Amino acid sequence: MKFLGIECTAHTLGIGIYDSAKGIIANEMDTFRPKPGEGMLPRELADHHARVFNDVLSSALKKSKCKLEEIDFFSFAQGPGIGAPLAVGCSAAKFLALKFKKPLIPVNHCQAHIEIAKKISGFKDPLILYLSGGNSQIIIKEKNRYHVLGETLDIGLGNLFDSFARSIGLEGHGSVLEKFAKKGRYVEFPYSVKGMNLVFSGLLTYAQKLAIEGKYRKQDIAYSLMETSFAMSCEATERALFLTKKKQLVVCGGVAQNKKLQRMLKTMCNDDGVSFAAAPDEFNRDNGAMIAYTAFLMRKNAIEKREKIKDVFPLPNQRIDQIKF
């Protein structure tokens, strides 16, 4: 069976194809790039996704060497995410499913990040640190549900980095700030961990204040912002490891691509006798293959949603702990 997955929650339009016999056979994407100093406007994201959809789809089909008629299931990221781009992906998936008379499987975006990371790592029952633009959560799976042990109480870690990068005129997302910060030196920052919950908006305000004052180099501020937020994330995660007694940790989501974060988590895990894994960048960034693979798992476990296609809509505020799996 072949599953086509559409990722459309934020800045990336991704289309992946998963073959139940061969595995991932395509994973194509196109990412919206805002102008320097500007954020992601929902309508611009939707326009971008609609504009590049045919090209990304054609590329995925060419890579997989299959035709649309050969797809057995269509799937898309239903949420959480930004409403306008989610609507583009949802509409496209519904159109394809209706046109080719095939089932439609809505997929939770956060769950897809987790499932692809678990598949690649080979971990069966890890503690999960999920870090992205809009979400920062510490998650475990018990029985047929994912449970959030701790999470950001305000903004996601990726949002923290993107917002600060824009405020100092950098073009692009968190990866640009990571490169910018490499030559920085540490400046003391406020530090706040509330059990296994995290608070990041204060760090953003403080970093922007330092940048305006001009007392420190912007590279130093960027380095310190990342160093402090990663240390906070490690502390909360280590507390969850001790609480759950898990012996495996996987980090996933867009921010999980950060190599400094991976080194810090690996060091922590080595000290605690815990196995650590992070998926390759291609599968940590937003991508369609993770949507297609999760749809495959849902079909395999006979738990895909059975709503009529006309009753399927985007769910921008959908949470991972609302999903049975």
C-alpha positions as CSV (number, residue, x, y, z in Angstrom):
1,M,0.0,0.0,0.0
2,K,1.2,3.5,-0.8
3,F,0.4,6.5,1.5
4,L,0.8,10.1,0.4
5,G,1.3,12.7,3.2
6,I,0.9,16.4,3.0
7,E,2.7,18.6,5.6
8,C,1.3,22.2,5.7
9,T,1.3,23.4,9.3
10,A,3.6,26.4,9.0
11,H,6.3,27.6,6.6
12,T,6.9,24.3,4.8
13,L,4.9,22.6,2.2
14,G,6.0,19.0,2.2
15,I,4.8,15.9,0.3
16,G,6.0,12.5,1.1
17,I,5.1,9.0,0.0
18,Y,5.4,5.9,2.2
19,D,5.3,2.4,0.7
20,S,4.3,-0.4,3.1
21,A,6.9,-2.7,1.5
22,K,9.7,-0.3,0.6
23,G,9.4,2.4,3.3
24,I,9.9,6.1,2.5
25,I,10.1,6.5,-1.3
26,A,9.7,10.3,-1.6
27,N,10.1,13.3,0.7
28,E,10.0,16.6,-1.2
29,M,9.4,20.1,0.2
30,D,9.5,23.8,-0.4
31,T,9.9,26.3,2.5
32,F,8.6,29.9,2.6
33,R,11.3,32.5,3.3
34,P,10.1,35.8,4.8
35,K,11.9,39.0,4.1
36,P,14.6,40.1,6.6
37,G,13.0,41.3,9.8
38,E,9.5,40.1,8.8
39,G,7.6,37.1,10.3
40,M,5.3,34.6,8.8
41,L,2.0,36.1,7.7
42,P,-0.7,33.3,7.5
43,R,-2.0,34.5,4.1
44,E,1.5,34.6,2.6
45,L,2.2,31.1,3.9
46,A,-1.1,29.9,2.3
47,D,-0.3,31.6,-1.0
48,H,3.2,30.0,-1.0
49,H,1.8,26.5,-0.4
50,A,-0.8,26.9,-3.1
51,R,1.7,28.3,-5.6
52,V,4.3,25.5,-5.1
53,F,1.9,22.6,-4.5
54,N,1.9,21.2,-8.0
55,D,5.7,21.4,-8.3
56,V,6.3,19.6,-5.0
57,L,3.7,17.0,-5.8
58,S,5.2,16.4,-9.2
59,S,8.7,16.1,-7.7
60,A,7.4,13.6,-5.1
61,L,5.7,11.4,-7.7
62,K,8.8,11.5,-9.9
63,K,11.1,10.6,-7.0
64,S,8.8,7.7,-6.0
65,K,8.3,6.5,-9.6
66,C,4.6,6.2,-9.0
67,K,1.4,7.8,-10.3
68,L,-1.4,9.4,-8.3
69,E,-3.7,6.6,-9.3
70,E,-1.4,4.2,-7.5
71,I,-1.8,6.0,-4.1
72,D,-4.0,4.0,-1.8
73,F,-4.4,6.5,1.0
74,F,-4.1,10.3,1.1
75,S,-3.2,12.0,4.4
76,F,-2.5,15.5,5.7
77,A,-1.4,17.3,8.8
78,Q,-4.7,18.3,10.4
79,G,-3.1,20.3,13.3
80,P,-1.7,21.9,15.3
81,G,-0.5,24.7,13.1
82,I,-1.4,28.0,11.5
83,G,-4.9,28.1,10.1
84,A,-4.4,29.4,6.6
85,P,-1.6,27.0,5.5
86,L,-3.4,24.1,7.2
87,A,-6.5,24.9,5.1
88,V,-4.4,24.6,1.9
89,G,-3.1,21.2,2.8
90,C,-6.5,20.0,3.9
91,S,-8.3,21.2,0.8
92,A,-5.6,19.6,-1.4
93,A,-5.8,16.2,0.4
94,K,-9.6,16.2,0.3
95,F,-9.6,17.0,-3.5
96,L,-7.2,14.2,-4.2
97,A,-9.0,11.7,-2.1
98,L,-12.4,12.5,-3.7
99,K,-10.9,12.6,-7.2
100,F,-9.3,9.2,-6.9
101,K,-11.9,7.7,-4.6
102,K,-9.4,6.8,-1.9
103,P,-9.6,7.1,1.9
104,L,-8.4,10.3,3.7
105,I,-6.5,10.0,6.9
106,P,-6.0,13.2,9.0
107,V,-2.8,13.1,11.0
108,N,-1.6,15.0,14.1
109,H,1.5,17.0,13.3
110,C,3.2,16.4,16.7
111,Q,2.5,12.7,16.6
112,A,4.0,12.5,13.1
113,H,7.3,14.0,14.4
114,I,7.3,11.5,17.2
115,E,6.5,8.4,15.1
116,I,9.2,9.1,12.4
117,A,11.8,9.8,15.2
118,K,10.9,6.5,16.9
119,K,11.1,4.6,13.6
120,I,14.5,5.9,12.7
121,S,16.0,5.6,16.2
122,G,14.5,2.1,16.8
123,F,13.4,3.1,20.2
124,K,10.1,1.4,21.3
125,D,9.2,3.3,24.5
126,P,11.3,6.5,24.9
127,L,10.8,9.7,26.7
128,I,10.2,12.3,24.0
129,L,11.4,15.8,23.9
130,Y,9.4,17.6,21.2
131,L,10.7,21.0,20.3
132,S,9.4,23.1,17.4
133,G,8.2,26.6,16.5
134,G,4.9,26.5,18.3
135,N,5.4,23.6,20.7
136,S,7.9,22.6,23.4
137,Q,6.8,19.4,25.2
138,I,8.0,16.5,27.2
139,I,5.9,13.5,26.3
140,I,5.5,9.8,27.1
141,K,3.2,7.1,25.7
142,E,1.0,5.0,28.0
143,K,-1.4,2.5,26.6
144,N,-3.0,4.1,23.6
145,R,-2.3,7.7,24.4
146,Y,0.5,10.2,24.4
147,H,0.7,12.2,27.7
148,V,2.3,15.6,28.1
149,L,4.4,15.7,31.3
150,G,5.7,19.2,30.8
151,E,5.5,22.0,28.2
152,T,6.1,25.6,27.6
153,L,3.7,27.9,29.4
154,D,4.0,30.6,26.8
155,I,5.9,30.4,23.5
156,G,7.7,27.5,21.8
157,L,11.4,27.3,21.6
158,G,11.5,27.8,17.9
159,N,9.3,30.8,18.2
160,L,11.7,32.2,20.7
161,F,14.6,31.9,18.3
162,D,12.7,33.1,15.3
163,S,11.3,36.2,17.1
164,F,14.7,37.2,18.4
165,A,16.4,36.6,15.0
166,R,13.8,38.9,13.3
167,S,14.2,41.6,15.9
168,I,17.9,41.9,15.1
169,G,17.4,41.8,11.3
170,L,18.5,38.2,10.5
171,E,16.9,36.5,7.5
172,G,15.5,33.0,8.0
173,H,14.6,30.7,10.8
174,G,16.4,29.3,13.8
175,S,19.2,27.6,11.8
176,V,20.4,31.1,10.8
177,L,20.5,32.2,14.4
178,E,22.4,29.0,15.3
179,K,25.2,29.9,12.8
180,F,25.2,33.5,13.9
181,A,25.7,32.5,17.5
182,K,28.6,30.2,17.0
183,K,31.2,32.8,17.7
184,G,29.4,34.3,20.7
185,R,30.4,34.3,24.4
186,Y,28.1,33.7,27.3
187,V,26.3,36.5,29.0
188,E,24.2,35.8,32.1
189,F,20.5,35.4,31.4
190,P,17.5,34.9,33.6
191,Y,16.7,31.2,34.1
192,S,13.2,29.8,34.9
193,V,12.1,26.2,35.1
194,K,8.8,25.3,36.8
195,G,9.0,21.6,37.5
196,M,8.8,20.1,34.1
197,N,7.3,23.2,32.5
198,L,9.2,25.9,30.8
199,V,8.8,29.7,30.3
200,F,10.6,31.4,27.3
201,S,8.9,34.8,26.8
202,G,11.0,36.4,29.5
203,L,14.2,35.3,27.8
204,L,13.0,36.9,24.5
205,T,12.2,40.2,26.3
206,Y,15.6,40.2,28.0
207,A,17.5,39.3,24.8
208,Q,15.8,42.1,22.9
209,K,16.5,44.6,25.7
210,L,20.2,43.7,25.6
211,A,20.3,44.1,21.8
212,I,18.8,47.6,22.0
213,E,21.1,48.7,24.8
214,G,24.1,47.7,22.7
215,K,26.3,46.7,25.7
216,Y,27.0,43.2,24.3
217,R,27.6,41.9,20.8
218,K,24.5,40.5,19.2
219,Q,26.4,37.2,18.7
220,D,27.0,37.0,22.4
221,I,23.3,37.6,23.1
222,A,22.2,35.0,20.6
223,Y,24.7,32.4,22.0
224,S,23.5,33.1,25.6
225,L,19.8,32.9,24.6
226,M,20.4,29.5,23.1
227,E,22.6,28.2,25.8
228,T,20.2,29.2,28.6
229,S,17.0,27.9,26.9
230,F,18.8,24.6,26.1
231,A,20.0,24.3,29.7
232,M,16.4,24.9,30.9
233,S,15.1,22.2,28.4
234,C,17.7,19.7,29.6
235,E,16.9,20.3,33.3
236,A,13.2,19.7,32.7
237,T,13.9,16.7,30.6
238,E,16.3,15.1,33.1
239,R,13.6,15.6,35.8
240,A,11.2,13.7,33.6
241,L,13.7,10.9,33.0
242,F,14.1,10.4,36.7
243,L,10.4,10.5,37.3
244,T,9.5,8.0,34.6
245,K,12.7,5.9,34.9
246,K,12.9,5.8,31.1
247,K,16.2,4.6,29.6
248,Q,15.7,6.0,26.2
249,L,15.3,9.7,25.1
250,V,14.5,10.9,21.6
251,V,14.4,14.6,20.6
252,C,12.3,15.6,17.6
253,G,10.8,18.6,15.9
254,G,12.4,21.5,14.0
255,V,14.5,22.7,16.9
256,A,15.9,19.2,17.3
257,Q,18.1,19.9,14.3
258,N,20.3,22.1,16.5
259,K,23.6,20.3,17.0
260,K,24.5,22.1,20.2
261,L,21.2,21.0,21.7
262,Q,21.9,17.4,20.6
263,R,25.3,17.5,22.2
264,M,24.0,18.8,25.5
265,L,21.2,16.2,25.6
266,K,23.7,13.4,24.7
267,T,26.0,14.5,27.5
268,M,23.2,14.5,30.0
269,C,22.1,11.0,28.8
270,N,25.6,9.6,29.0
271,D,25.8,10.8,32.6
272,D,22.5,9.2,33.5
273,G,22.9,5.9,31.6
274,V,20.2,6.7,29.1
275,S,20.3,6.0,25.3
276,F,19.9,9.1,23.2
277,A,18.8,9.6,19.6
278,A,17.8,12.3,17.1
279,A,16.6,11.7,13.6
280,P,18.5,13.2,10.6
281,D,17.6,16.8,9.8
282,E,15.4,15.8,6.9
283,F,13.0,14.1,9.2
284,N,13.2,16.6,12.1
285,R,12.2,19.5,10.0
286,D,8.6,19.7,8.8
287,N,8.2,17.0,6.1
288,G,5.6,15.0,4.3
289,A,7.2,11.6,4.8
290,M,6.4,11.7,8.6
291,I,2.7,12.4,7.8
292,A,2.6,9.5,5.3
293,Y,4.3,7.2,7.7
294,T,2.0,8.0,10.6
295,A,-1.0,7.5,8.3
296,F,0.5,4.1,7.5
297,L,0.7,3.3,11.3
298,M,-2.8,4.5,11.8
299,R,-4.1,2.2,9.0
300,K,-2.0,-0.7,10.2
301,N,-3.4,-0.4,13.7
302,A,-6.9,0.1,12.3
303,I,-7.4,3.4,14.1
304,E,-7.5,5.9,11.3
305,K,-10.4,8.3,11.6
306,R,-13.6,7.3,9.8
307,E,-15.2,10.7,9.3
308,K,-16.7,11.4,5.9
309,I,-14.3,13.5,3.8
310,K,-16.8,16.5,3.8
311,D,-16.6,16.5,7.6
312,V,-12.8,16.7,7.8
313,F,-11.4,20.2,8.6
314,P,-8.1,21.7,9.9
315,L,-7.7,21.8,13.7
316,P,-5.1,24.5,14.4
317,N,-5.2,24.0,18.2
318,Q,-5.2,20.2,18.2
319,R,-3.0,18.7,21.0
320,I,-1.0,15.5,21.0
321,D,-2.8,14.3,24.2
322,Q,-6.1,14.5,22.4
323,I,-5.1,11.7,20.1
324,K,-5.7,8.0,20.7
325,F,-3.1,5.7,19.3
